[in-house]
């Protein structure tokens, strides 16, 4: 007797987050405090960003470290995430993007959500909304956060753009890839958090942070 096999349902579209925390934060001043170690409600910014990434519903979180990586790693102690050190961090953001995309879990995911660690108002709910939009699109579109029609971050790139990421050089992000890839771009309104980063001591304080 032949037993009919039920067709297997496709696994949910997987999304890996790479949290970029490698930069030198040069606008904080020579020998100054590290913006990602500034505390928001008593929690270092890099840890708060990582906790929100973990709570988003993503399949994995990988933090790319570089500048003062020992301190960043200590601030992340005990969290359920992977670390990927970028020794070439001084060359610019492209090297960190490549290091993140090349890490084991992002390399196997259907999409990679690129999150900047210095954006204090991006919430776990915002990330969940972006991931949901990517999955609804079947994993074949770019999904980008926006604020009142202004493009911002985070952004989700389909795995099909992995090769384009490996070709990036210098202090550039994924914008040129998004504009030239030919894929649909879905912009998701998440409010002011999409365009607020903290690059200076004044910006950290204005956002509610305490410099350490």
TILO-663916 format. One record per residue: residue in three letters; z negated, x, y negated of N, C-alpha, C, O, CB in turn. Coordinates in steps of 0.2 Angstrom, whole numbers, padded with zeros to 4 digits, always signed. Each point is the difference from the previous one (the first is absolute). Glycine has a CB too. Layout:
% TILO-663916
ALAZXYZXYZXYZXYZXY ...
This chain:
% TILO-663916
UNK+0000+0004+0006+0000-0004-0006+0000+0004-0006-0004+0005-0001-0002-0014+0007 UNK+0011+0008-0011+0000+0004-0006-0005-0003-0005+0000-0006-0001+0012+0009+0003 UNK-0016+0001-0005-0004-0002-0005+0003+0002-0007+0002+0005-0001-0012-0003+0009 UNK+0010-0008-0012+0003+0001-0007-0005+0004-0004-0006-0001+0000+0012-0010+0001 UNK-0004+0015-0005-0004+0004-0005+0001-0003-0007+0005-0001-0002-0004+0011+0009 UNK-0007-0011-0009+0001-0003-0007+0002+0006-0005-0003+0006+0001-0006-0015+0002 UNK+0013+0008-0008+0001+0005-0005-0006+0002-0003-0004-0004-0003+0016+0000+0002 UNK-0013+0011+0000-0005+0002-0004+0001-0001-0007+0005+0002-0003-0008+0007+0012 UNK-0002-0012-0013+0000+0000-0007-0001+0006-0003-0003+0005+0002-0002-0016-0001 UNK+0009+0012-0007+0000+0007-0003-0007+0001-0003-0003-0005-0003+0015+0004+0001 UNK-0014+0007+0003-0007+0002-0004+0001-0001-0007+0005+0000-0003-0008+0008+0012 UNK-0003-0010-0012+0001-0001-0008+0002+0007-0003-0001+0005+0002-0008-0013-0001 UNK+0013+0007-0007+0003+0005-0003-0006+0005-0003-0005-0003-0003+0015-0004+0000 UNK-0010+0013+0005-0005+0004-0002+0000+0004-0007+0006+0001-0002-0007+0001+0015 UNK-0004-0002-0016+0000+0004-0007-0006+0005+0000-0005-0001+0002+0010-0009-0007 UNK-0003+0016+0004-0004+0006-0001-0001+0001-0008+0005+0000-0003-0002+0005+0015 UNK-0009-0004-0014-0002+0002-0007+0000+0007+0000-0004+0004+0004-0002-0015-0006 UNK+0009+0014-0003-0002+0007-0002-0003+0000-0007+0004-0002-0005+0006+0007+0013 UNK-0016-0002-0008-0003+0000-0007+0000+0007-0002-0002+0005+0002-0006-0014+0001 UNK+0012+0010-0009+0001+0006-0003-0006+0002-0004-0001-0003-0005+0014+0001+0005 UNK-0016+0008+0002-0006+0002-0003+0000+0008-0001-0005+0003+0001-0001-0013+0003 UNK+0012+0013-0005+0001+0007+0000+0001+0003-0007-0001+0006+0000+0006-0008+0011 UNK-0004-0002-0016+0002+0003-0006-0005+0004-0004-0006-0001+0002+0014-0008-0003 UNK-0006+0014-0003-0005+0004-0004-0003-0003-0006-0005+0002-0002+0012+0007+0006 UNK-0005-0015-0005-0003-0004-0006+0000+0004-0006-0006+0001-0003-0001-0008+0011 UNK+0012+0010-0010+0000+0005-0006-0002-0003-0006-0002+0004-0005+0011+0002+0011 UNK-0008-0012-0007-0001-0003-0007-0008-0002+0000-0002-0002-0006+0013-0003+0006 UNK-0015+0007+0005-0007+0000-0001-0003+0006-0003-0006+0000-0002+0006-0007+0012 UNK+0004+0012-0012-0002+0006-0003-0001+0006+0005-0002-0002+0006-0003-0006-0015 UNK+0006+0014+0006-0001+0006+0004-0007+0000+0003-0005+0000-0004+0014+0006-0002 UNK-0010-0005+0012-0007+0000+0003-0004-0006-0001-0006+0000+0001+0007+0012-0003 UNK+0002-0018+0001-0003-0006-0002-0002-0004+0007+0001+0003+0005+0005-0004-0016 UNK-0009-0004+0010-0002-0004+0005+0006-0003+0004+0005-0001-0003-0016-0002-0003 UNK+0010+0001+0012+0005-0003+0004+0000-0007+0000-0005-0003+0001+0005+0013+0007 UNK+0006-0013-0011+0000-0007-0001-0002-0004+0007-0003-0006-0001+0011+0008-0009 UNK-0006+0000+0015+0000-0004+0007-0008+0001+0002-0002-0004+0005+0014+0006-0002 UNK-0016+0002-0006-0007+0000+0002-0004-0003-0005-0006-0001+0000+0008+0011+0005 UNK+0001-0013-0011-0003-0004-0005-0003-0006+0004+0003-0003+0005+0004+0007-0014 UNK-0013-0007+0007-0003-0005+0004+0001-0007-0003-0001-0001-0006-0007+0009+0010 UNK+0010-0013+0000+0001-0007-0003-0005-0004+0004+0001+0000+0007+0011+0002-0010 UNK-0017-0005+0000-0005-0004+0003-0004+0005+0005-0002-0002+0006+0009-0009-0007 UNK-0007+0017+0000-0004+0005+0004+0004+0003+0006-0003+0003+0004-0007-0009-0007 UNK+0017+0004+0003+0004+0003+0006+0005+0004-0003+0004-0002-0005-0006-0008+0012 UNK+0003+0016-0004+0006+0004-0003+0007-0004+0001+0001-0003+0004-0007+0014-0001 UNK+0010-0010-0008+0006-0004-0001+0004+0001+0006+0003-0005+0003-0003+0006-0015 UNK+0001+0005+0015+0004+0001+0006-0003-0004+0006+0004-0002+0004+0000+0014-0008 UNK-0010-0012+0005-0003-0004+0005+0001-0007-0001+0001-0004+0005-0010+0013-0003 UNK+0008-0011-0008+0001-0008-0001+0007-0002+0001+0001-0005+0003-0010+0006-0012 UNK+0014+0004+0007+0007-0002+0002+0001+0000+0007+0004-0004+0003+0000+0009-0014 UNK-0007+0000+0015+0001+0000+0007-0003-0006+0004+0003-0003+0004-0003+0016-0005 UNK-0006-0015-0002-0003-0006+0003+0004-0006-0001+0001-0004+0005-0012+0009-0007 UNK+0014-0006-0003+0005-0005-0002+0006+0000+0005+0002-0005+0002-0006+0004-0014 UNK+0007+0007+0013+0005+0001+0004-0002-0002+0007+0004-0004+0004+0001+0013-0011 UNK-0010-0007+0010-0003-0002+0006+0000-0007+0001+0001-0003+0006-0007+0014-0005 UNK+0003-0015-0006-0001-0007+0000+0006-0004-0001+0000-0006+0000-0011+0008-0004 UNK+0017+0001+0004+0006-0004-0003+0004-0004+0006+0004-0004-0001-0003+0013-0008 UNK-0003-0007+0015+0004-0002+0006+0006+0004+0002+0004-0001+0004-0007-0010-0008 UNK+0003+0017+0001+0005+0005+0002-0002+0003+0007-0006-0001+0002+0009+0004-0014 UNK+0002+0000+0016-0001+0002+0006-0004+0007+0000-0003+0002+0005+0013-0008-0001 UNK-0009+0010-0009-0003+0006-0001-0001+0002-0007+0004-0002-0004+0000+0005+0016 UNK-0008+0002-0013-0001+0003-0007+0000+0008+0001-0004+0002+0004-0002-0012-0009 UNK+0011+0013+0002+0000+0007-0001-0001+0003-0007+0004-0002-0004+0003+0002+0015 UNK-0012+0004-0012-0001+0003-0007+0003+0007+0000-0002+0004+0004-0009-0011-0005 UNK+0015+0008-0004+0003+0006-0001-0004+0004-0005-0001-0002-0006+0013-0002+0009 UNK-0015+0010-0001-0004+0004-0004+0003+0006-0003+0005+0002+0003-0015-0007+0003 UNK+0008+0008-0011+0002+0006-0002-0005+0004-0005-0004+0004+0003+0016-0009-0002 UNK-0011+0004-0007-0005+0003-0005-0007-0002+0002-0002-0006+0001+0011+0006-0010 UNK-0013+0005+0009-0007-0001+0002-0001-0004+0006-0005-0005+0000+0002+0006-0012 UNK+0006+0000+0017+0001-0004+0006-0007-0001+0003-0002-0005+0004+0014+0008-0002 UNK-0016+0003-0002-0007-0001+0004-0004-0005-0004-0003-0004+0004+0004+0016-0001 UNK-0001-0013-0009-0004-0005-0003+0003-0007+0001-0004-0005+0001+0001+0014-0010 UNK+0009-0009+0009+0003-0007+0001-0001-0002+0007-0002-0006+0002+0011+0008-0010 UNK-0009+0003+0013-0001-0002+0007-0008-0002+0001-0001-0005+0003+0010+0013+0000 UNK-0013-0005-0007-0007-0001+0001-0001-0007-0003-0005-0004+0003+0002+0016-0004 UNK+0006-0014-0004-0001-0007-0003+0003-0006+0005-0002-0005-0001+0003+0010-0011 UNK+0003-0003+0016+0003-0005+0005-0004+0000+0007+0002-0003+0004+0009+0005-0010 UNK-0016+0002+0006-0003+0001+0007-0003-0007+0003-0002-0004-0004-0002+0016+0000 UNK+0006-0012+0010-0002-0006+0004+0005-0006+0000-0002-0005+0003-0010+0008-0006 UNK+0017-0003-0001+0005-0005+0000+0005+0000+0005+0002+0006+0002-0004-0006-0014 UNK+0005-0005+0014+0004-0001+0006+0007+0002-0003+0004-0005-0002-0011-0004+0008 UNK+0009+0015-0007+0006+0002-0003+0002+0007+0003-0004+0003+0003+0002-0010-0013 UNK+0008+0009+0009+0003+0006+0001+0001+0005-0006+0001-0003-0005+0004-0002+0015 UNK-0006+0011-0009+0001+0005-0006+0006+0004+0001+0001+0002+0006-0013-0002-0008 UNK+0016+0001-0003+0006+0004+0001+0000+0005-0006+0001-0002-0006+0006-0007+0012 UNK-0009+0015-0005+0000+0005-0006+0007+0002-0002+0004+0002+0004-0016+0002+0000 UNK+0013-0003-0010+0006+0002-0003-0001+0007-0004-0002+0000-0006+0007-0012+0005 UNK-0004+0017+0004-0001+0007-0003+0005+0001-0006-0002+0005-0004-0003-0001+0015 UNK+0010-0008-0011+0005+0001-0005-0001-0005-0006+0005-0001-0004+0003+0006+0013 UNK-0014-0007-0010-0001-0006-0005+0002+0002-0007+0002-0004-0004-0011+0000+0011 UNK+0009+0011-0009+0001+0002-0007+0007-0001-0001+0002+0000-0006-0011+0008+0006 UNK+0014-0009+0004+0007-0001-0001+0002-0007-0002+0005-0001-0003-0003+0010+0011 UNK-0007-0014-0008+0001-0006-0002+0000-0006+0005-0002+0002+0006+0009+0003-0014 UNK-0006-0011+0006-0002-0006+0004+0005+0000+0006-0002-0002+0006-0002-0004-0016 UNK+0010+0009+0010+0005-0001+0005-0003+0003+0007+0001-0002+0005+0008+0002-0014 UNK-0012+0006+0008-0003+0003+0006-0005-0004+0003-0001+0000+0006+0003+0011-0011 UNK-0006-0014+0001-0005-0005+0003+0003-0006+0004-0003-0002+0005-0005+0006-0014 UNK+0013-0007+0006+0003-0005+0003+0003+0002+0007-0001-0003+0005+0004-0002-0017 UNK+0000+0011+0012+0003+0002+0006-0005+0002+0005+0001-0002+0006+0008+0007-0012 UNK-0015-0002+0004-0005+0001+0005-0003-0007+0002-0002+0000+0006-0001+0011-0012 UNK+0002-0016+0002-0002-0006+0003+0004-0004+0004-0002-0002+0006-0004+0001-0016 UNK+0013+0001+0009+0005-0003+0004+0000+0004+0007+0002-0003+0005+0005-0001-0015 UNK-0008+0010+0010+0001+0004+0006-0006+0000+0004+0000+0002+0006+0007+0005-0012 UNK-0013-0010+0004-0006-0001+0004+0002-0005+0006+0004-0004+0000-0012+0007-0010 UNK+0004-0002+0015+0001-0003+0006+0001-0008+0000+0005-0003+0002-0011+0012+0004 UNK+0001-0012-0009+0000-0007+0000+0005-0003-0005+0004-0005+0002-0016+0005+0001 UNK+0013+0002-0009+0005-0002-0005+0007+0001+0003+0004-0004-0001-0011+0006-0008 UNK+0008+0003+0013+0006+0002+0003+0002-0006+0005+0006-0001+0001-0008+0013-0003 UNK-0003-0015+0005+0002-0005+0005+0000-0007-0002+0001-0005+0003-0006+0013+0005 UNK+0003-0009-0015-0001-0007-0002+0007-0003-0003+0005+0004-0001-0017-0001-0002 UNK+0013-0009+0003+0006-0003-0003+0000+0001-0007+0006+0000-0003-0006-0009+0012 UNK-0005+0009-0013+0000+0001-0007-0006+0004-0002-0005+0000+0003+0011-0011-0004 UNK-0005+0015-0005-0005+0004-0002-0002-0002-0007+0004+0000-0005+0000+0009+0012 UNK-0010-0011-0008-0003-0002-0007-0002+0006-0003-0005+0003+0002+0002-0015+0002 UNK+0006+0014-0010-0003+0006-0004-0004-0003-0005+0002-0003-0004+0009+0009+0006 UNK-0017-0003-0002-0006-0002-0004-0002+0006-0004-0002+0005+0003-0001-0015+0004 UNK+0002+0010-0014-0003+0005-0004-0007-0001+0000-0003-0005-0001+0013+0006-0006 UNK-0014+0004+0008-0007+0000+0001-0004-0001-0007-0006-0002+0000+0007+0009+0010 UNK+0003-0006-0016-0003-0001-0006+0001-0006-0004+0001-0001-0006+0000+0013+0006 UNK+0000-0018+0004+0002-0006-0003-0006-0005+0002+0000-0003+0005+0012+0005-0004 UNK-0017-0002-0005-0007-0003+0002+0000-0008+0000-0004-0003+0003-0001+0012-0008 UNK+0010-0012+0002+0001-0007+0001+0004-0003+0005+0001-0006+0000-0003+0006-0012 UNK+0005+0004+0016+0004-0003+0006-0005-0002+0005-0004+0005+0003+0014+0002-0005 UNK-0010-0013+0004-0005-0002+0005+0002-0001+0007+0006+0001+0001-0011-0007-0010 UNK+0001+0005+0014+0002-0001+0007+0004-0006+0000+0005+0000+0004-0015+0005+0000 UNK+0009-0010-0008+0004-0006+0000+0007+0001-0002+0005-0003+0002-0015-0004-0004 UNK+0011+0011-0003+0006+0002-0003+0004+0003+0006+0006-0001+0001-0010+0003-0013 UNK+0001+0003+0015+0004+0003+0006+0002-0004+0005+0005+0000+0003-0012+0010-0005 UNK+0002-0015+0004+0002-0005+0005+0006-0004-0002+0004-0002+0004-0016+0002-0001 UNK+0012-0002-0009+0006-0004-0003+0006+0004+0001+0005-0003+0002-0013-0003-0010 UNK+0008+0012+0006+0006+0004+0001+0002+0001+0007+0006-0001+0002-0009+0007-0012 UNK-0001-0005+0014+0001+0001+0008+0003-0007+0002+0005+0001+0004-0014+0008-0002 UNK+0006-0014-0004+0003-0007+0003+0007-0001-0003+0004-0002+0004-0016-0002-0004 UNK+0013+0006-0006+0007-0001-0002+0005+0005+0004+0006-0002+0001-0010-0001-0013 UNK+0002+0009+0014+0004+0004+0003+0002-0003+0007+0005+0000+0003-0010+0010-0009 UNK-0001-0012+0009+0001-0003+0007+0004-0007+0000+0004-0001+0004-0015+0006-0001 UNK+0011-0009-0008+0004-0006-0001+0007+0002-0001+0004-0003+0003-0014-0003-0008 UNK+0011+0012+0002+0007+0002-0001+0003+0004+0006+0006+0002+0000-0008-0001-0012 UNK-0002-0001+0018+0003+0002+0006-0001+0008+0000+0003+0003+0005+0005-0013-0004 UNK-0011+0013-0006-0001+0007+0000+0007+0004-0002+0000+0006+0001-0008-0007+0008 UNK+0012-0003-0012+0007+0003-0002+0000+0001-0008+0006+0002-0002-0001-0007+0013 UNK-0010+0003-0015+0001+0001-0007-0005+0004-0003-0005+0002+0003+0009-0014-0003 UNK-0003+0015-0006-0005+0003-0004-0004-0005-0003+0002-0005-0003+0005+0015+0001 UNK-0014-0009+0002-0005-0004-0003-0003+0004-0006-0003+0005+0002+0001-0013+0009 UNK+0002+0005-0017-0003+0004-0005-0005-0004-0004+0002-0006-0002+0008+0013+0001 UNK-0016-0005-0001-0004-0003-0004+0002-0001-0007+0004+0005-0003-0013-0001+0010 UNK+0008-0009-0011+0002-0001-0007-0006-0003-0004-0004-0003+0003+0017+0002+0001 UNK-0012+0002-0010-0005-0003-0005+0004-0003-0006+0003+0003-0004-0012+0005+0007 UNK+0010-0015-0003+0003-0004-0005+0008+0003-0001+0002+0001-0005-0013-0003-0001 UNK+0014+0003+0012+0006+0002+0001+0002+0007-0001+0005+0003+0001-0003-0013-0006 UNK-0008+0014+0004+0001+0008-0001-0002+0003+0007-0005-0002+0003+0002+0001-0015 UNK+0008+0005+0014-0001+0003+0007-0006+0005+0000-0001+0003-0005+0014-0004+0007 UNK-0016+0001+0004-0006+0004+0000-0001+0003+0007+0005+0001+0004-0010-0008-0013 UNK-0001+0007+0011-0002+0003+0007-0006-0004+0002-0003-0003-0004+0007+0014+0001 UNK-0005-0012+0010+0003+0004+0005+0007-0003+0002+0003-0004-0003-0014+0007+0007 UNK+0015+0001+0000+0006-0002+0003+0000+0001+0007-0003+0005+0003+0009-0002-0014 UNK-0002-0007+0015+0001+0000+0007+0007+0002+0001+0005-0003-0002-0014-0005+0005 UNK+0011+0014+0001+0006+0002+0002+0001-0001+0007-0004+0002+0004+0004+0006-0013 UNK+0006-0011+0011+0002-0001+0007+0001+0007+0003+0001+0005-0003+0004-0016+0001 UNK-0007+0011+0009+0001+0007+0003+0007+0002+0000+0001+0006+0001-0010-0009+0007 UNK+0014-0001-0009+0007+0002-0001+0001+0005-0005+0005+0003-0001-0001-0014+0005 UNK-0009+0012-0009+0001+0004-0006-0003+0007+0001-0001+0004-0004+0001-0014-0003 UNK-0003+0011+0013-0003+0006+0002+0004+0006-0002-0003+0005-0003-0004-0011+0012 UNK+0013+0006-0007+0004+0006-0001+0001+0002-0008-0001+0005-0002+0007-0007+0013 UNK-0005-0004-0015+0000+0001-0007-0006+0003-0003+0000+0004-0005+0008-0014+0005 UNK-0014+0008+0003-0006+0003-0003-0001+0007+0002-0002+0004-0004-0003-0015+0006 UNK+0008+0014+0004-0001+0007+0001+0005+0004-0004-0001+0006+0000-0001-0009+0011 UNK+0006+0000-0015+0005+0004-0004-0003+0000-0008+0003+0004-0004+0007-0007+0011 UNK-0016+0000-0008-0002+0000-0007-0003+0007-0001-0002+0004+0004-0001-0016-0003 UNK+0003+0014-0008-0002+0007-0002-0003-0001-0007+0002-0004-0004+0006+0010+0011 UNK-0014-0002-0008-0003+0000-0006-0005-0005-0002-0002-0003+0005+0013+0008-0009 UNK-0012-0007-0002-0005-0005-0002+0003-0006-0001+0000-0003-0005-0007+0012+0000 UNK+0010-0012+0010+0003-0007+0000-0003-0004+0006-0002+0002+0005+0013+0003-0010 UNK-0011-0012+0003-0002-0004+0006+0006-0004+0003+0006+0004+0000-0016-0006-0006 UNK+0010-0004+0008+0005-0003+0004+0005-0004-0005+0004-0004+0003-0012+0003+0007 UNK+0007+0001-0016+0004-0005-0004+0007+0001+0001+0004-0005+0000-0013+0006-0009 UNK+0012+0005+0009+0007+0002+0000+0002-0003+0007+0006-0002+0001-0007+0012-0008 UNK-0003-0010+0012+0002-0002+0007+0001-0008+0000+0005-0003+0002-0011+0013+0003 UNK+0001-0013-0009+0000-0007+0000+0006-0003-0004+0003-0005+0002-0015+0005-0002 UNK+0014+0004-0005+0006-0002-0004+0006+0001+0003+0005-0003-0002-0012+0005-0008 UNK+0008+0003+0015+0006+0001+0003+0001-0001+0007+0006+0000+0003-0006+0009-0011 UNK-0005-0012+0011+0000-0001+0007+0005-0006+0003+0002+0000+0005-0014+0005-0005 UNK+0013-0010-0005+0004-0006+0002-0004-0005+0003+0003-0005+0002+0006+0013-0001 UNK-0015-0007+0001-0004-0005+0003-0003-0005-0006+0000+0001-0005-0003+0007+0015 UNK+0001-0014-0007-0003-0005-0005-0006+0002-0002-0004+0004+0004+0010-0013+0002 UNK-0008+0008-0012-0007+0002-0003-0003-0006-0002+0002-0004-0004+0002+0015+0000 UNK-0010-0012+0007-0004-0006-0001-0006+0002-0005-0004+0004+0002+0007-0010+0010 UNK-0003+0003-0017-0006+0002-0005-0005-0006+0001+0001-0006-0001+0007+0012-0007 UNK-0014-0003+0008-0006-0005+0001-0005+0001-0005-0002+0006-0002+0003-0005+0014 UNK-0002-0006-0016-0005+0000-0006-0007+0001+0003-0002-0005+0003+0010-0002-0010 UNK-0011+0012+0005-0007+0001+0001-0005+0001-0006-0006+0001+0001+0010+0004+0010 UNK-0001-0006-0017-0004+0001-0006+0000+0007-0002+0004+0004+0002-0011-0014+0001 UNK+0002+0011-0008+0000+0006-0004-0001+0006+0005+0001+0006-0002-0005-0012-0008 UNK+0001+0005+0016-0002+0006+0004+0006+0004+0002+0000+0005+0002-0009-0012+0002 UNK+0015+0004-0004+0006+0003+0002+0002+0005-0005+0004+0005+0002+0000-0015+0004 UNK-0006+0010-0012+0002+0005-0005-0005+0004-0003+0001+0004-0004+0008-0011+0002 UNK-0015+0006+0005-0006+0004-0003-0002+0006+0005-0003-0001+0005-0001-0010-0011 UNK+0005+0017+0003-0003+0006+0004-0004+0003-0005+0000-0001-0006+0010+0002+0014 UNK-0014+0004-0006-0005+0004-0004+0002+0007+0000-0002+0004+0005-0007-0013-0003 UNK+0012+0011-0007+0002+0007+0000-0004+0005-0004+0001+0006+0000+0010-0010+0002 UNK-0015+0001-0007-0004+0004-0004-0007-0002+0000-0002-0006+0003+0012+0007-0011 UNK-0015+0003+0005-0007-0002+0000-0001-0007-0003-0004-0004+0002+0001+0016-0002 UNK+0007-0013-0006-0001-0006-0004+0002-0006+0004-0003-0005+0000+0005+0012-0010 UNK+0004-0006+0014+0002-0006+0004-0005-0001+0006-0001-0006+0001+0013+0009-0004 UNK-0015+0002+0006-0005-0002+0005-0006-0004-0003-0002-0005+0003+0005+0016+0003 UNK-0005-0009-0012-0006-0003-0003+0002-0007-0002-0004-0005+0001+0000+0016-0005 UNK+0010-0012+0001+0002-0007-0002+0001-0004+0006-0001-0006-0001+0007+0011-0009 UNK-0004-0003+0016+0000-0004+0006-0006-0002+0003+0000-0003+0005+0011+0008-0003 UNK-0017-0002-0005-0006-0001+0003-0003+0005+0005-0005-0001+0003+0008-0010-0004 UNK+0000+0017+0001-0002+0006+0004-0005+0004-0004-0001+0000-0006+0012+0000+0012 UNK-0015+0004-0001-0005+0005-0003+0002+0006+0003+0001+0001+0006-0010-0009-0007 UNK+0011+0013-0004+0002+0007+0002-0006+0004+0003-0006-0001-0002+0015+0000-0007 UNK-0007+0004+0014-0005+0004+0004+0002+0008+0000-0004+0004+0002+0001-0014+0005 
